[in-house]
Amino acid sequence: MRRAMRGRWVACAAAVALVATACGGGDDSGGGGGGDSGAVLSSSWGDPQNPLEPANTNEVQGGKVLSMLFRGLKQYDPKTGQAKDMLAEKIETTDSQNFTITVRDGWTFSNGEKVTAKSFVDAWNYGASLKNNQKNAYFFEYIDGYDKTHPDDGSQQSAQTLAGLKVVDDKTFTVKLKQKFSTFPDTLGYAAFSPLPQTFFDDHSAWLSKPVGNGPYTVDSYTKGSQLSLRKWDDYPGDDKAQNGGVDLKVYTDNNTAYTDLMAGNLDLVDDVPAAQLKNVQNDLGDRYINTPAGIIQTLAFPFYDKKWDKAGMEKVREGLSRAIDRDQITETIFVKTRTPATDWTSPVLGGDGGYKEGLCGDACEYDPDEAKKLIEEGGGLPGGQVKISYNADTGSHKQWVDAVCNSVNNALDNEKACVGNPVGTFADFRNQITQQKISGPFRAGWQMDYPLIQNFLQPLYYTNASSNDGKWSNADFDKLVDEANAEEDTGTAVEKFQQAEEVVRDNMAAIPLWYQNGSAGYSARLSEVTLNPFSVPVYDQIKVG
C-alpha cells in the first residue's frame, strides 16, 4: 500500500465530480438509533502478509488492524482526510528541518504502560534498523542518520539508532531531518510512526502472538486462515471510542464468497464488492451499498531501465499509447462506475487546496485514435512492434481491464496484434519480476496513499531511486522541484511546486494514468453509521450494531 497537502475528503462523490451510488450509514440503513455498544460485528478480511508490527505492515489487510490497535501523533480525519493532532500536544519547528514534539499526558497502552516520548523514539529506531528488516523502514529515511542505520549500498549497518532522534524527557523528543520537509508533521499519522510498548522489546515473540497497542480495540484471539477477533478497550483514553463491542475479521480468499455470506445473513460487512456483483449490488443492498472516492490511482508504468523505453522520442510513443486508451468506455463497462478516468497523477480526494488538479494531464489523457497513431509513428513506433502489458493473473479483474485496454489500443492503431496482455501467475511472482527488472514492457501499477499529501503521490513513485520507483524513471527537473516543494513552509506555494513537478511527469509521460479507484462496501441491516475513510478502509470504531 502507499501510497498530500491537507486532503479534502468528501463522502459523496458528487462533491468531487466522481460517481457514488450511495453514501450509506443513514438512519434508514437498518440499525438506526444508538445501537448496542456491546454488540460485535463481523467483516470480511484477508490474512496479513506479515506480523502486525507497525513498521512491517505495508498492505491493506494488516493496515486495517493497525488502524484499530494504534493511535499515533497525528490521526487522519475519517471524513476530511486532514491530519489532526492525536497524541501530539504540539509539534514545533523554526526551520522545517528540526522539530520538537510534545506528547500528550494521559495516554497508555492497553496493558497499562504509559505512552511516552521514548515509546515513539524506540519504535522509530526499531523500524529504521536494517537488522529488523521492516518493510516500512524507508518511511524513516528523512530522519538524519538513516543512511547509518539502514544503508542501501550493501554496506554494514554502522549505527543502531537514528542520530536525528533524541529523547528530552518523558513528554518531549526532537527530530532532525536530513533535509527540509515542511509537511513532515502531516505524515505522522501513518501506522509506521506508531508508538510501541516496552513489552514489544522485552518479549517480542509474545507480543507478536497477541499485539498490544494504544488504540480503541485490543486483540482477543487470532487463528490464521480463519478469524481475528478484536474487542473494544473500555479504558481507551481517546475521543474516538468504539461505538460497538468489537469486530470479528473473518478470513476469505474469495470476495465472491464473502458477498454470498453477506446476502445470506452470515456476515455483516464486505469492504470490497466483487466485480462480478457490481451490476447487481444496488438492487441487492440499496442504501447499504457504498461507492465512494478513495486515495487510489491505477497506472501503467514503464521499465525505463530498458533503454528501448527510455530513448529519444519514446515520450511520444508513451503519450500515443495513453491517447489510444478509451478510459470512459472501460470504466463504464468493466468497472460499472467504481473507477473514474484519471486526468492527473494524484487523486481527487486531495481536493484543489491539497494538490489535485483536474485536467492536468490535458489532451494526453483524452481518447483520440488518430492522434495516438500519429504520435506513435513520430516516436519511432512500438518497441519490437508490439506492447505486452504485464499483470498478475491471480485475480480476474486485472485480465478483464488489461484485455480491454489492449482492445482499445489495437482498435486505435488498426492492428489487432499491437497490444497483448502478459499474465504472470501470482502477485508475488509479478512483484519479483518487477523488482528484479525482468519486465520488458508496460506493467500494471497502483498506488494507495499512505497519507493525504500530494508529495506521497509523486516523490515515492517518480523521484530518482525512490522506494517505489519501480520503473527507475529519473529526471533532474522533477527532483529539483520536489526538493524545493518539500522545503517550502507555505503550504500553497509547496502545492504549486509539486504541481509543477507533476507537469514534468506529464510532459515525459513517466507513467500512464488510467483511473481513480473508488472504495466499495456493502453491509447488513444490523449495521448503521458505516463509512469508508479516504484510504477506502471502513471506519470500524464508528459503526453501530443493532
C-alpha positions in Angstrom: 0.0 0.0 0.0 1.1 3.5 -0.1 0.5 5.2 -1.2 -0.7 15.0 0.2 -1.1 18.7 1.2 -4.1 18.6 3.6 -6.7 16.4 1.9 -10.3 17.4 1.4 -12.4 14.2 1.7 -16.0 14.3 0.7 -18.1 11.2 1.4 -20.5 11.7 -1.5 -18.9 11.6 -4.9 -21.0 14.4 -6.4 -18.9 16.9 -4.4 -15.7 15.8 -6.2 -17.3 15.0 -9.6 -17.0 11.3 -9.1 -19.8 8.8 -9.2 -21.2 7.5 -5.9 -24.2 5.3 -5.8 -24.8 5.8 -2.1 -23.1 7.4 0.9 -24.5 4.8 3.3 -24.8 4.8 7.0 -28.1 6.7 7.3 -30.9 6.0 9.8 -32.9 4.0 7.2 -29.9 1.6 6.7 -31.3 -0.9 9.2 -29.8 -0.3 12.6 -30.5 3.3 13.4 -30.7 4.7 16.8 -27.8 4.4 19.3 -27.0 0.8 18.6 -25.8 -1.8 21.1 -22.3 -0.6 22.3 -21.5 -4.2 23.4 -22.6 -5.9 20.2 -19.9 -7.4 17.9 -19.9 -7.1 14.1 -18.3 -9.4 11.5 -16.4 -8.2 8.5 -14.5 -9.8 5.6 -10.8 -9.8 5.7 -7.6 -11.4 4.5 -4.6 -12.7 6.4 -1.9 -10.0 6.5 1.4 -10.6 4.7 3.5 -10.1 7.8 3.1 -10.0 11.6 1.3 -6.9 12.8 4.3 -4.8 13.6 3.5 -1.1 12.6 6.8 -0.7 10.7 6.4 -4.1 8.9 2.9 -3.7 7.5 2.5 -2.1 4.2 -0.6 -3.8 2.8 -4.2 -3.1 3.2 -5.3 -6.1 5.3 -2.7 -5.6 8.0 -3.3 -1.9 7.8 -7.0 -2.3 8.7 -6.0 -4.0 12.0 -3.3 -1.4 12.9 -5.8 1.4 12.4 -7.9 -0.2 15.2 -5.0 -1.2 17.5 -2.9 2.0 17.4 -3.1 5.8 17.6 -0.1 8.0 16.7 0.9 11.6 17.0 -1.5 12.5 14.2 -4.8 11.0 13.1 -6.3 11.4 9.7 -9.9 12.7 9.9 -12.1 9.9 8.5 -14.2 12.4 6.5 -11.8 15.2 5.5 -8.5 13.4 5.5 -6.9 16.2 7.4 -4.0 15.3 9.7 -5.1 16.3 13.2 -3.2 16.1 16.5 -3.9 12.9 18.4 -1.1 12.1 20.8 0.8 15.2 19.8 0.2 18.0 22.2 2.3 20.2 19.8 4.9 19.9 17.0 7.2 22.9 16.7 9.8 24.0 14.2 11.5 27.1 13.1 13.2 25.8 10.0 11.2 22.8 8.7 14.1 20.6 9.4 14.4 20.4 13.2 11.2 19.5 15.1 10.3 19.4 18.8 7.5 17.1 19.6 5.5 17.1 22.8 3.4 14.0 23.7 0.1 14.4 25.5 -0.4 13.2 29.0 -2.9 10.6 29.9 -2.3 8.1 27.2 -1.4 4.4 28.0 -1.2 1.2 26.1 -3.9 -1.3 26.7 -1.6 -3.2 29.1 -1.3 -0.1 31.4 2.1 1.1 30.2 2.3 4.8 29.8 2.9 6.2 26.3 6.0 8.5 26.5 8.4 10.2 24.1 10.6 7.1 24.5 7.7 4.9 23.2 7.9 6.8 19.9 11.7 7.0 19.6 12.3 3.4 20.4 9.6 2.3 17.9 11.1 4.5 15.1 14.6 3.3 15.8 13.4 -0.2 15.6 11.7 0.4 12.3 14.7 2.1 10.8 17.2 -0.6 11.7 18.4 -2.8 8.9 18.7 -5.8 11.1 15.0 -5.7 11.9 14.1 -5.9 8.2 11.0 -3.8 8.4 9.1 -3.2 5.1 8.3 0.3 6.1 11.8 1.3 7.0 12.0 3.8 4.2 9.4 6.0 6.0 12.3 7.0 8.3 14.7 7.8 5.5 14.1 11.6 6.0 15.5 11.4 9.5 19.2 12.2 10.0 21.3 9.1 10.3 19.1 6.8 8.4 22.0 6.0 6.0 23.9 4.6 9.0 21.0 2.5 10.4 19.8 1.3 7.1 22.4 1.6 4.3 21.1 0.8 0.9 24.5 0.3 -0.8 25.1 -3.2 0.6 27.4 -2.0 3.4 27.1 -3.0 7.0 24.8 -1.1 9.4 27.1 1.2 11.4 24.6 2.7 13.9 21.8 1.1 15.9 19.8 4.3 16.4 18.9 7.3 14.3 21.2 10.3 15.0 18.3 12.6 14.4 16.1 11.3 17.3 16.7 12.5 20.9 14.5 11.9 24.0 14.4 15.1 26.0 12.1 13.9 28.8 9.0 11.7 29.2 6.9 14.1 27.2 9.3 15.5 24.7 11.6 14.4 21.9 13.3 16.1 19.0 13.6 15.1 15.3 16.3 16.3 12.9 15.7 15.6 9.3 18.4 15.3 6.6 16.6 18.0 4.5 13.8 20.5 4.9 10.4 18.8 4.8 7.7 21.3 5.8 4.8 18.9 5.8 6.7 16.2 7.8 4.2 16.5 10.7 1.3 15.5 8.4 3.0 12.2 7.7 3.0 11.2 11.3 -0.5 9.7 11.2 0.8 6.8 9.2 1.0 3.5 11.0 4.7 3.1 10.7 5.1 6.0 13.1 3.0 4.4 15.9 4.5 4.1 19.4 5.4 0.7 20.9 5.2 -0.5 24.5 8.3 -1.9 26.3 6.8 -5.4 26.1 7.3 -5.3 22.4 11.1 -5.3 23.0 11.2 -7.4 26.2 9.2 -10.3 24.9 8.9 -9.8 21.1 7.5 -13.3 20.3 4.8 -13.0 22.9 3.8 -9.5 21.6 3.6 -10.8 18.0 1.3 -13.6 19.1 -1.0 -11.0 20.7 -0.1 -7.4 19.8 -0.6 -4.7 22.4 -1.4 -1.2 21.2 -2.9 2.1 22.4 -6.0 2.2 20.1 -9.7 1.7 20.7 -9.5 -2.1 20.3 -7.5 -4.9 21.7 -6.7 -8.3 20.2 -8.8 -11.1 21.7 -7.7 -14.0 19.6 -6.3 -14.8 16.1 -6.4 -18.1 14.2 -4.5 -17.7 10.9 -6.7 -18.5 7.9 -9.9 -18.2 10.0 -10.5 -15.2 12.1 -9.0 -12.3 14.1 -11.2 -11.1 16.9 -10.9 -7.6 18.2 -12.7 -6.2 21.3 -13.5 -2.7 22.5 -11.0 -1.4 25.0 -13.2 0.1 27.7 -10.4 2.3 29.2 -9.3 3.8 25.8 -8.5 7.5 26.6 -9.2 8.9 23.2 -12.3 10.8 22.0 -12.9 8.3 19.2 -14.1 5.4 21.4 -15.5 2.3 19.7 -19.3 2.5 19.3 -19.6 -1.3 19.2 -18.3 -4.2 21.3 -15.8 -5.4 18.8 -15.1 -6.7 15.3 -14.6 -10.3 14.1 -12.5 -10.1 11.0 -13.3 -13.3 9.0 -10.7 -14.6 6.5 -12.0 -15.0 2.9 -9.8 -16.0 0.0 -12.6 -15.1 -2.5 -14.6 -12.0 -2.1 -17.5 -13.6 -4.1 -17.9 -16.0 -1.2 -17.9 -13.1 1.3 -20.6 -11.4 -0.7 -22.7 -14.5 -0.7 -22.3 -14.8 3.0 -23.4 -11.2 3.4 -26.5 -11.8 1.3 -27.3 -15.0 3.4 -27.0 -13.1 6.7 -23.8 -14.8 7.7 -21.6 -11.7 7.5 -22.2 -8.0 8.4 -19.7 -6.2 6.2 -17.9 -6.7 2.9 -15.5 -3.9 2.2 -14.6 -5.0 -1.4 -17.6 -5.7 -3.5 -16.5 -8.2 -6.2 -16.5 -7.1 -9.8 -19.0 -9.9 -10.7 -21.6 -8.3 -8.4 -21.3 -4.7 -9.3 -24.2 -4.9 -11.7 -26.4 -6.4 -9.0 -25.3 -4.7 -5.8 -27.5 -1.7 -6.0 -30.6 -3.9 -6.3 -29.3 -6.3 -3.7 -28.4 -3.7 -1.0 -29.9 -0.3 -1.9 -28.7 2.3 0.6 -26.5 -0.3 2.2 -24.1 -0.2 -0.7 -21.2 2.4 -0.5 -19.3 3.5 -3.6 -17.2 6.5 -2.7 -13.8 8.0 -3.9 -10.6 6.8 -2.3 -7.0 7.9 -2.4 -6.1 5.3 -5.0 -4.9 5.6 -8.6 -4.2 2.9 -11.2 -1.5 3.5 -13.8 0.6 1.8 -16.5 4.3 2.0 -15.5 7.2 1.6 -17.9 10.6 -0.2 -17.5 12.9 2.8 -18.0 15.8 0.5 -17.1 15.2 -1.0 -20.6 16.7 1.6 -23.0 14.2 0.9 -25.7 11.6 2.6 -23.5 13.9 5.5 -22.5 15.4 6.6 -25.8 14.8 9.9 -27.5 11.3 10.2 -28.9 9.7 7.5 -26.7 7.8 10.1 -24.7 5.7 10.4 -27.9 5.1 6.7 -28.0 4.1 6.6 -24.4 1.7 9.6 -24.9 0.3 7.9 -28.0 -0.5 4.8 -26.0 -2.2 6.9 -23.4 -4.3 8.5 -26.2 -5.2 5.1 -27.5 -7.0 4.1 -24.3 -10.7 4.7 -24.1 -10.9 5.2 -20.3 -14.6 6.3 -20.4 -15.7 3.1 -22.0 -13.6 0.8 -19.9 -14.6 2.3 -16.5 -18.3 2.2 -17.6 -18.4 -1.4 -18.9 -15.7 -3.2 -16.9 -15.9 -1.4 -13.6 -19.5 -0.1 -13.6 -18.5 3.4 -12.4 -16.4 2.2 -9.4 -13.5 3.7 -11.3 -13.3 7.2 -12.8 -11.0 8.2 -15.7 -7.9 9.8 -14.4 -6.9 13.3 -15.5 -3.8 13.7 -13.3 -1.4 11.5 -11.3 -2.8 12.1 -7.8 -6.4 11.7 -6.5 -9.5 13.9 -6.2 -9.7 13.1 -2.5 -6.9 15.7 -2.0 -9.1 18.5 -3.2 -7.9 21.5 -5.0 -6.2 23.0 -2.0 -4.4 19.7 -1.4 -2.9 19.4 -4.9 -5.4 17.6 -7.1 -5.7 19.4 -10.4 -8.4 18.1 -12.6 -7.3 18.0 -16.2 -3.6 18.5 -15.6 -2.9 15.6 -18.0 -4.7 17.6 -20.7 -5.0 16.1 -24.2 -2.5 13.3 -23.3 -5.3 11.5 -21.3 -8.0 12.1 -23.9 -9.0 9.2 -26.2 -8.1 10.2 -29.8 -7.2 7.2 -32.1 -5.9 9.4 -35.0 -3.6 11.4 -32.7 -2.5 8.2 -31.0 -1.4 6.6 -34.2 0.4 9.8 -35.3 2.3 10.2 -32.1 3.5 6.5 -32.0 4.7 6.8 -35.6 6.5 10.1 -34.9 8.2 8.5 -31.9 9.6 5.6 -33.9 6.8 3.0 -33.4 6.2 0.4 -30.7 9.4 -1.2 -29.5 9.6 -4.6 -31.3 6.3 -3.8 -33.0 4.2 -4.8 -30.0 3.3 -3.8 -26.5 2.9 -6.5 -23.8 1.2 -5.3 -20.7 2.2 -7.4 -17.7 -0.1 -8.1 -14.8 -0.7 -10.7 -12.0 -3.2 -13.2 -13.1 -4.3 -14.5 -9.6 -7.3 -12.1 -9.6 -9.7 -12.0 -12.5 -10.4 -8.3 -12.8 -6.8 -7.4 -14.0 -7.2 -9.7 -17.0 -10.5 -8.0 -17.8 -9.2 -4.5 -17.9 -5.9 -5.3 -19.5 -7.7 -7.1 -22.3 -10.0 -4.1 -22.6 -7.0 -1.7 -22.7 -5.3 -3.8 -25.4 -8.5 -4.0 -27.5 -8.7 -0.2 -27.3 -5.1 0.2 -28.4 -5.5 -2.3 -31.2 -8.6 -0.6 -32.5 -7.0 2.8 -32.4 -3.9 1.6 -34.3 -5.8 -0.7 -36.7 -3.5 -3.6 -35.7 -5.0 -6.5 -33.7 -1.6 -7.6 -32.6 -0.3 -4.2 -31.4 -1.1 -4.9 -27.8 -1.4 -8.1 -25.8 -1.7 -9.0 -22.1 1.2 -10.7 -20.4 -0.2 -12.6 -17.4 2.1 -13.5 -14.5 0.9 -16.3 -12.3 0.8 -14.7 -8.9 1.2 -11.3 -7.3 4.4 -12.4 -5.6 5.9 -13.6 -8.9 4.8 -10.4 -10.6 6.4 -8.2 -7.9 9.6 -10.3 -8.1 9.9 -9.7 -11.8 9.4 -6.0 -11.3 12.0 -5.6 -8.5 14.4 -7.8 -10.4 13.9 -5.6 -13.5 12.8 -8.6 -15.7 9.8 -6.9 -17.2 10.4 -5.5 -20.7 7.2 -3.7 -21.3 4.4 -1.7 -19.6 3.1 -3.2 -16.4 0.1 -2.5 -14.2 0.8 -0.3 -11.2 -1.4 1.1 -8.5 -0.9 3.4 -5.6 -2.9 3.7 -2.4 -1.8 6.8 -0.5 0.0 6.4 2.8 -1.0 9.8 4.0 -3.0 12.6 2.3 -0.3 14.7 0.9 0.4 15.4 -2.8 4.0 14.6 -2.0 3.0 11.0 -1.3 1.6 10.5 -4.9 4.8 11.9 -6.5 8.0 11.5 -4.7 7.9 7.8 -3.8 7.0 6.9 -7.4 9.0 9.2 -9.6 11.9 10.7 -7.6 15.3 9.2 -8.7 15.9 5.9 -6.9 12.8 6.5 -4.7 11.5 3.5 -2.7 8.6 2.7 -5.1 10.1 4.0 -8.3 9.8 0.5 -9.9 10.4 1.7 -13.4 13.6 3.6 -12.5 12.5 6.8 -14.2 14.8 9.7 -13.4 14.5 13.4 -14.2 16.7 16.1 -12.7 14.0 18.8 -13.2 11.4 16.7 -11.4 13.8 16.0 -8.5 14.7 19.7 -8.1 11.1 20.8 -8.0 10.2 18.1 -5.4 13.2 19.2 -3.2 12.0 22.9 -3.5 8.4 21.9 -2.6 9.5 20.0 0.4 11.5 23.0 1.7 8.6 25.4 1.3 7.0 26.5 4.5 3.9 28.0 2.8 1.5 25.2 2.0 0.0 26.9 -1.1 3.5 27.5 -2.6 4.5 23.9 -1.8 1.4 22.6 -3.6 2.2 24.7 -6.6 5.8 23.4 -6.8 4.5 19.8 -6.5 2.1 20.5 -9.4 5.0 21.9 -11.5 6.8 18.6 -10.7 3.7 16.7 -11.8 3.8 18.6 -15.1 7.3 17.2 -15.7 5.8 13.7 -15.2 3.1 14.6 -17.7 5.4 16.1 -20.3 7.5 12.9 -20.2 4.6 10.5 -19.7 6.6 8.8 -16.9 3.5 6.6 -16.4 0.1 6.5 -18.0 -2.7 7.4 -15.5 -5.7 5.1 -16.1 -8.4 5.7 -13.4 -9.1 6.7 -9.9 -10.4 3.8 -7.8 -13.4 4.1 -5.6 -13.9 2.3 -2.3 -16.9 0.0 -2.3 -18.6 -1.8 0.5 -21.9 -3.5 1.4 -23.3 -4.2 4.8 -26.2 -5.9 6.6 -29.3 -4.4 8.1 -27.8 -4.8 11.6 -25.4 -2.0 11.0 -25.6 1.8 10.8 -23.1 4.6 10.5 -21.0 2.7 8.1 -18.5 4.8 6.1 -15.2 4.4 4.4 -12.3 6.7 5.1 -10.1 8.3 2.4 -8.0 5.1 2.3 -11.1 3.0 1.4 -11.0 1.3 4.9 -14.2 1.1 7.0 -14.2 3.4 10.0 -14.9 0.4 12.3 -14.9 2.2 15.6 -17.9 4.4 14.5 -20.1 1.5 13.2 -23.2 0.9 15.3 -24.8 -2.5 15.7 -28.4 -3.3 16.3 
